[in-house]
Amino acid sequence: MKKLLSMLLVLAAVLALATSSALAADVALVTDVGTIDDESFNQACWQGVEAFATAQGLSYQYYQPSADSTDERLNSIDQAVTDGAKVVVMPGYLFGEAAAAVQDMYPEVKFIAIDVSAFDLGTDAKENLYCAVFGEEQAGYCAGYAAVKDGFTKLGFLGGMAVPAVQRYGYGFVQGANAAAVELGTPIEIKYTYGGQFYGDANITAKMDGWYSEGTEVVFACGGGIYTSAVEAAVAHKAYVIGVDVDQHYVGEACVADYGYNPFVTSAMKGLQAATESALFKAFDGTWADIGGKVETLNLQMGDFVGLPTAETSWCFRTFTMDEYTKLLEGIRSGAIVVSDAIDVQPTVDASVTVTYID
């Protein structure tokens, strides 16, 4: 009996070790309030982790906090570190407070915070923390410019919460639409509002339905899951939407069977996967010092970190061409086209452009 008990104890220890090893990961990602298949931040950053770790032969794992709170995010980060993570990726501005804390709690671990600004952080980044934010105003500009050049004259902007990233998207959208309207000599109208949340609901759908009923042709739905309300209203009027953060064309494919078309004209994107992979490379190739301790803005001057999807399946413009888009990108990169990132004042527009800001 003693021999059997001893064998069982040894077996239990082996199983425990195997379980621990299965959980151990070189690279960890902690989700914010969503999941790794949320069609947004978590998914794009997770794809970056997967692509990098697979190519480098590293182990990787994700952790999903049990609640939307800094305490639960910290608990998940602690578990990742306990499991052996050398690098932890944290997607989204909600990680600001947690990122500020863990850089001191785990000085031996490298942390990558995607879309966490200096404001979100609330303190200086230490040498083991890298924060990347994006030039959303440039992506928004591209979307607004392309939409008007494509023939849309009645546009809408539906933001989630009025946080800086969403505001930059929106004000960039207005700037781009204005520039195209001036070029074409075409009067345009833009309705502009924030939903005060990052998810769609019946009230927001009703507001969007009202916009489309009044003639709005395309709405830039910018704020997490709030796009669901824009899409629901758009398909009822055979109208269109512009996606955000990632290429949301594939989301609209679900509408084809029921409504006969994909309502997504394009998407104003951040290079979330590219930013994640780029930072991970530096975490493992000995060049971390190049980015550690920085809060870096990734825009077109830095690389292909913002813009519109160029895949043939996602290019749904009627007249706006790839050549025109390439010229637009070159203009922004060179500085010939200046896109303001200011959010403390509404963009100035031409007399032919009417922007109605709606509470």
C-alpha positions as a printed NumPy array, in Angstrom:
array([[  0.   ,   0.   ,   0.   ],
       [  2.815,   2.391,   0.892],
       [  4.53 ,   1.59 ,  -2.392],
       [  1.3  ,   2.277,  -4.295],
       [  0.761,   5.541,  -2.416],
       [  4.319,   6.591,  -3.204],
       [  3.801,   5.824,  -6.894],
       [  0.565,   7.821,  -6.938],
       [  2.291,  10.788,  -5.325],
       [  5.069,  10.651,  -7.9  ],
       [  2.487,  10.425, -10.699],
       [  0.6  ,  13.379,  -9.295],
       [  3.807,  15.41 ,  -9.183],
       [  4.6  ,  14.504, -12.786],
       [  1.099,  15.456, -13.914],
       [  1.314,  18.727, -12.029],
       [  4.642,  19.5  , -13.676],
       [  3.235,  18.637, -17.092],
       [  0.235,  20.897, -16.518],
       [  2.483,  23.722, -15.368],
       [  4.713,  23.282, -18.416],
       [  1.682,  23.298, -20.71 ],
       [  0.665,  26.65 , -19.279],
       [  4.16 ,  28.134, -19.339],
       [  4.709,  30.54 , -22.219],
       [  7.528,  32.762, -23.444],
       [  5.012,  35.331, -24.714],
       [  1.676,  36.103, -23.077],
       [ -1.218,  38.31 , -24.08 ],
       [ -3.779,  39.537, -21.571],
       [ -7.086,  40.589, -23.104],
       [ -8.945,  43.694, -22.024],
       [-12.737,  43.366, -21.807],
       [-13.074,  41.194, -24.89 ],
       [-11.824,  37.91 , -26.244],
       [ -9.169,  36.915, -28.764],
       [-11.856,  36.613, -31.44 ],
       [-13.445,  40.032, -30.834],
       [-12.818,  41.24 , -34.422],
       [-10.889,  44.161, -32.943],
       [ -7.949,  44.929, -30.64 ],
       [ -7.557,  41.63 , -28.842],
       [ -7.821,  39.567, -31.999],
       [ -5.402,  41.687, -34.04 ],
       [ -2.776,  41.761, -31.289],
       [ -3.224,  38.044, -30.639],
       [ -2.622,  37.371, -34.326],
       [  0.606,  39.326, -33.956],
       [  1.634,  37.186, -30.992],
       [  0.758,  33.984, -32.846],
       [  2.612,  34.971, -36.002],
       [  5.761,  36.076, -34.189],
       [  5.928,  33.229, -31.677],
       [  5.226,  30.571, -34.296],
       [  7.924,  31.91 , -36.603],
       [ 10.431,  32.078, -33.757],
       [  9.538,  28.72 , -32.227],
       [  8.418,  30.31 , -28.958],
       [  5.558,  29.235, -26.719],
       [  2.642,  31.611, -26.268],
       [ -0.555,  31.847, -24.249],
       [ -3.399,  34.271, -23.624],
       [ -5.135,  35.173, -20.394],
       [ -8.622,  36.632, -20.088],
       [ -9.425,  38.634, -16.931],
       [-12.576,  37.517, -15.148],
       [-13.901,  41.071, -14.922],
       [-13.388,  44.529, -16.404],
       [-11.182,  45.99 , -13.696],
       [ -7.564,  46.916, -13.127],
       [ -7.385,  44.404, -10.264],
       [ -8.423,  41.542, -12.543],
       [ -6.062,  42.672, -15.271],
       [ -3.273,  42.684, -12.692],
       [ -4.281,  39.191, -11.552],
       [ -4.038,  37.902, -15.112],
       [ -0.658,  39.563, -15.646],
       [  0.57 ,  38.056, -12.386],
       [ -0.538,  34.61 , -13.559],
       [  1.24 ,  35.073, -16.887],
       [  4.459,  36.052, -15.127],
       [  4.095,  33.146, -12.695],
       [  3.71 ,  30.842, -15.693],
       [  7.055,  32.066, -16.998],
       [  6.194,  34.755, -19.536],
       [  9.221,  36.811, -20.548],
       [  7.099,  39.315, -22.475],
       [  3.489,  40.333, -21.825],
       [  1.367,  42.092, -24.442],
       [ -1.486,  44.312, -23.227],
       [ -3.912,  45.64 , -25.889],
       [ -6.003,  48.743, -25.33 ],
       [ -6.059,  51.958, -23.305],
       [ -7.793,  50.215, -20.389],
       [ -4.383,  48.794, -19.483],
       [ -2.98 ,  52.228, -18.597],
       [ -3.168,  51.854, -14.826],
       [ -2.123,  48.203, -14.887],
       [  0.862,  48.928, -17.151],
       [  2.056,  51.659, -14.805],
       [  1.925,  49.213, -11.897],
       [  3.455,  46.082, -13.433],
       [  6.536,  47.83 , -14.805],
       [  7.591,  48.267, -11.157],
       [  6.218,  44.964,  -9.873],
       [  8.076,  42.799, -12.427],
       [ 11.243,  44.637, -13.537],
       [ 12.623,  41.453, -15.148],
       [  9.633,  41.15 , -17.524],
       [  9.17 ,  43.188, -20.707],
       [  5.739,  44.712, -21.239],
       [  4.228,  45.854, -24.547],
       [  1.176,  48.099, -24.204],
       [ -0.6  ,  48.648, -27.516],
       [ -2.667,  51.837, -27.786],
       [ -1.766,  52.987, -24.278],
       [ -0.843,  56.676, -24.267],
       [  1.188,  58.724, -21.804],
       [ -2.129,  60.081, -20.531],
       [ -3.477,  56.551, -19.997],
       [ -0.263,  55.539, -18.251],
       [ -0.282,  58.519, -15.913],
       [  3.46 ,  58.259, -15.278],
       [  6.735,  57.741, -17.126],
       [  7.383,  54.455, -18.899],
       [ 10.274,  52.512, -17.355],
       [ 12.891,  50.686, -19.423],
       [ 10.889,  47.415, -19.316],
       [  7.723,  49.009, -20.751],
       [  6.987,  50.049, -24.323],
       [  3.762,  51.849, -25.233],
       [  2.594,  52.287, -28.814],
       [ -0.144,  54.661, -29.901],
       [ -1.299,  55.43 , -33.424],
       [ -1.906,  58.362, -35.742],
       [ -5.65 ,  57.73 , -35.948],
       [ -6.18 ,  61.144, -37.49 ],
       [ -4.278,  59.977, -40.588],
       [ -6.389,  56.813, -40.922],
       [ -9.574,  58.85 , -40.439],
       [ -8.379,  61.375, -43.02 ],
       [ -7.822,  58.619, -45.577],
       [-11.317,  57.232, -44.966],
       [-13.04 ,  60.618, -45.255],
       [-11.058,  61.628, -48.323],
       [-11.681,  58.317, -50.101],
       [-15.408,  58.33 , -49.308],
       [-15.972,  61.78 , -50.8  ],
       [-13.748,  61.08 , -53.818],
       [-15.852,  57.953, -54.329],
       [-18.986,  60.06 , -54.67 ],
       [-20.517,  60.101, -51.182],
       [-21.813,  63.553, -50.258],
       [-23.854,  62.842, -47.121],
       [-21.608,  61.3  , -44.479],
       [-21.835,  60.446, -40.816],
       [-19.431,  59.823, -37.95 ],
       [-20.586,  57.621, -35.071],
       [-17.961,  57.542, -32.343],
       [-18.011,  55.36 , -29.267],
       [-16.814,  57.254, -26.207],
       [-15.152,  60.621, -26.778],
       [-11.677,  59.412, -25.808],
       [ -8.655,  60.915, -27.617],
       [ -8.161,  58.027, -30.071],
       [-11.804,  58.144, -31.197],
       [-11.725,  61.928, -31.426],
       [ -8.602,  61.815, -33.596],
       [-10.298,  59.334, -35.916],
       [-13.345,  61.581, -36.16 ],
       [-11.565,  64.883, -36.659],
       [ -9.256,  63.263, -39.196],
       [-12.321,  61.966, -41.043],
       [-13.764,  65.479, -41.223],
       [-10.429,  66.898, -42.459],
       [-10.126,  64.28 , -45.193],
       [-13.713,  64.661, -46.36 ],
       [-13.272,  68.437, -46.431],
       [-10.089,  68.188, -48.524],
       [-11.765,  65.952, -51.1  ],
       [-14.831,  68.184, -51.243],
       [-12.629,  71.203, -51.949],
       [-10.739,  69.313, -54.671],
       [-13.957,  68.224, -56.361],
       [-15.844,  71.459, -55.782],
       [-18.676,  69.385, -54.313],
       [-20.772,  70.46 , -51.299],
       [-20.988,  67.758, -48.635],
       [-22.754,  67.244, -45.305],
       [-21.424,  65.417, -42.256],
       [-23.395,  64.444, -39.157],
       [-21.166,  63.828, -36.141],
       [-21.979,  62.209, -32.793],
       [-20.683,  60.009, -29.962],
       [-22.672,  57.129, -28.541],
       [-21.066,  57.307, -25.097],
       [-20.264,  53.577, -25.175],
       [-18.356,  50.956, -27.132],
       [-21.298,  48.737, -28.05 ],
       [-24.427,  49.044, -30.113],
       [-27.955,  49.054, -28.712],
       [-31.519,  49.818, -29.744],
       [-31.205,  53.556, -29.048],
       [-28.088,  53.973, -31.164],
       [-29.593,  51.852, -33.943],
       [-32.654,  54.122, -33.894],
       [-30.447,  57.217, -34.182],
       [-28.57 ,  55.704, -37.129],
       [-31.848,  54.674, -38.727],
       [-32.931,  58.301, -38.501],
       [-29.722,  59.456, -40.177],
       [-30.054,  57.015, -43.049],
       [-33.745,  57.871, -43.426],
       [-32.746,  61.518, -43.823],
       [-30.302,  60.707, -46.608],
       [-26.998,  59.811, -44.936],
       [-25.2  ,  57.484, -47.326],
       [-22.254,  56.212, -45.305],
       [-21.343,  56.279, -41.596],
       [-17.866,  55.884, -40.141],
       [-18.664,  53.685, -37.116],
       [-15.743,  54.184, -34.78 ],
       [-15.805,  52.596, -31.35 ],
       [-15.554,  48.877, -30.713],
       [-18.858,  47.045, -31.101],
       [-20.867,  50.208, -31.73 ],
       [-20.564,  49.393, -35.421],
       [-23.31 ,  46.773, -34.992],
       [-25.917,  49.524, -34.678],
       [-24.627,  51.317, -37.769],
       [-24.686,  48.111, -39.799],
       [-28.176,  47.165, -38.608],
       [-29.518,  50.549, -39.701],
       [-27.482,  50.692, -42.916],
       [-28.732,  47.426, -44.378],
       [-32.327,  48.505, -43.776],
       [-31.69 ,  51.384, -46.191],
       [-29.205,  49.759, -48.585],
       [-26.648,  52.226, -47.24 ],
       [-23.029,  51.863, -46.161],
       [-20.587,  51.939, -43.265],
       [-16.855,  52.417, -42.779],
       [-15.196,  50.072, -40.297],
       [-12.477,  50.874, -37.791],
       [ -9.214,  49.566, -36.295],
       [ -9.137,  46.369, -38.387],
       [-10.379,  45.41 , -41.854],
       [-14.045,  44.731, -41.107],
       [-15.019,  43.746, -44.642],
       [-15.354,  40.122, -43.596],
       [-17.876,  41.118, -40.924],
       [-20.096,  42.524, -43.657],
       [-19.955,  39.285, -45.631],
       [-22.57 ,  37.931, -43.238],
       [-24.983,  40.501, -44.69 ],
       [-24.694,  39.317, -48.282],
       [-27.025,  36.333, -47.97 ],
       [-29.802,  38.362, -46.322],
       [-29.385,  41.772, -47.945],
       [-27.57 ,  41.105, -51.199],
       [-24.5  ,  43.235, -50.537],
       [-21.633,  43.924, -48.129],
       [-22.234,  47.293, -46.428],
       [-18.538,  47.938, -45.615],
       [-17.002,  50.342, -48.124],
       [-13.628,  50.314, -46.352],
       [-12.09 ,  50.483, -42.866],
       [ -9.819,  53.029, -41.186],
       [ -7.188,  50.762, -39.721],
       [ -4.42 ,  50.714, -37.151],
       [ -1.559,  48.292, -37.708],
       [ -2.22 ,  46.493, -34.448],
       [ -0.731,  43.199, -35.579],
       [  2.257,  44.895, -37.207],
       [  2.929,  46.978, -34.084],
       [  2.742,  43.892, -31.872],
       [  5.105,  41.877, -34.062],
       [  7.548,  44.775, -34.409],
       [  7.792,  45.245, -30.637],
       [  8.101,  41.498, -30.009],
       [ 11.034,  41.267, -32.422],
       [ 12.849,  43.92 , -30.431],
       [ 12.037,  42.136, -27.176],
       [ 13.875,  39.035, -28.359],
       [ 16.553,  40.219, -30.809],
       [ 18.612,  42.292, -28.399],
       [ 17.347,  45.702, -29.521],
       [ 14.744,  46.28 , -26.82 ],
       [ 16.706,  49.33 , -25.641],
       [ 15.569,  51.066, -28.84 ],
       [ 11.977,  51.15 , -27.621],
       [ 11.997,  50.362, -23.882],
       [ 10.848,  53.32 , -21.807],
       [  9.13 ,  54.997, -24.769],
       [  5.586,  55.983, -25.66 ],
       [  5.781,  55.975, -29.442],
       [  3.297,  57.275, -32.02 ],
       [  3.038,  54.947, -35.013],
       [  1.852,  56.77 , -38.118],
       [  2.572,  56.9  , -41.839],
       [  5.873,  58.659, -41.229],
       [  6.926,  55.666, -39.101],
       [  5.751,  53.012, -41.561],
       [  2.548,  51.334, -42.74 ],
       [  0.897,  51.589, -39.346],
       [ -2.361,  53.324, -40.329],
       [ -4.478,  53.462, -43.464],
       [ -7.114,  51.617, -45.482],
       [ -7.168,  47.924, -46.444],
       [ -5.738,  47.319, -49.894],
       [ -6.704,  43.682, -50.356],
       [ -8.699,  43.254, -53.557],
       [-11.625,  41.726, -51.681],
       [-11.8  ,  44.692, -49.301],
       [-11.427,  47.441, -51.904],
       [-15.099,  48.252, -52.429],
       [-14.896,  51.793, -53.773],
       [-16.801,  52.55 , -56.941],
       [-14.493,  55.165, -58.482],
       [-11.696,  55.926, -56.   ],
       [ -8.621,  54.152, -57.319],
       [ -5.585,  52.507, -55.786],
       [ -3.38 ,  55.01 , -57.624],
       [ -5.26 ,  57.878, -55.984],
       [ -4.83 ,  56.212, -52.613],
       [ -1.098,  55.721, -53.157],
       [ -0.766,  59.398, -54.041],
       [ -2.688,  60.314, -50.891],
       [ -0.365,  58.242, -48.694],
       [  2.699,  59.774, -50.324],
       [  1.331,  63.248, -49.671],
       [  0.787,  62.556, -45.971],
       [  4.179,  60.863, -45.567],
       [  6.038,  63.71 , -47.243],
       [  4.255,  66.401, -45.277],
       [  2.644,  67.888, -48.383],
       [ -0.668,  66.972, -46.776],
       [ -0.811,  67.993, -43.13 ],
       [ -3.336,  66.211, -40.92 ],
       [ -3.857,  67.83 , -37.541],
       [ -3.997,  65.572, -34.487],
       [ -5.559,  68.303, -32.344],
       [ -8.725,  67.344, -30.47 ],
       [ -9.239,  70.471, -28.385],
       [-10.87 ,  72.322, -31.269],
       [-13.176,  71.184, -34.05 ],
       [-11.608,  71.045, -37.532],
       [-11.977,  74.084, -39.762],
       [-13.905,  73.276, -42.944],
       [-14.638,  74.974, -46.246],
       [-17.842,  76.965, -46.71 ],
       [-19.167,  74.166, -48.931],
       [-18.873,  71.643, -46.101],
       [-21.542,  71.467, -43.4  ],
       [-20.693,  69.573, -40.211],
       [-23.483,  69.106, -37.676],
       [-22.272,  68.042, -34.237],
       [-25.035,  66.176, -32.41 ],
       [-25.083,  65.417, -28.681]])
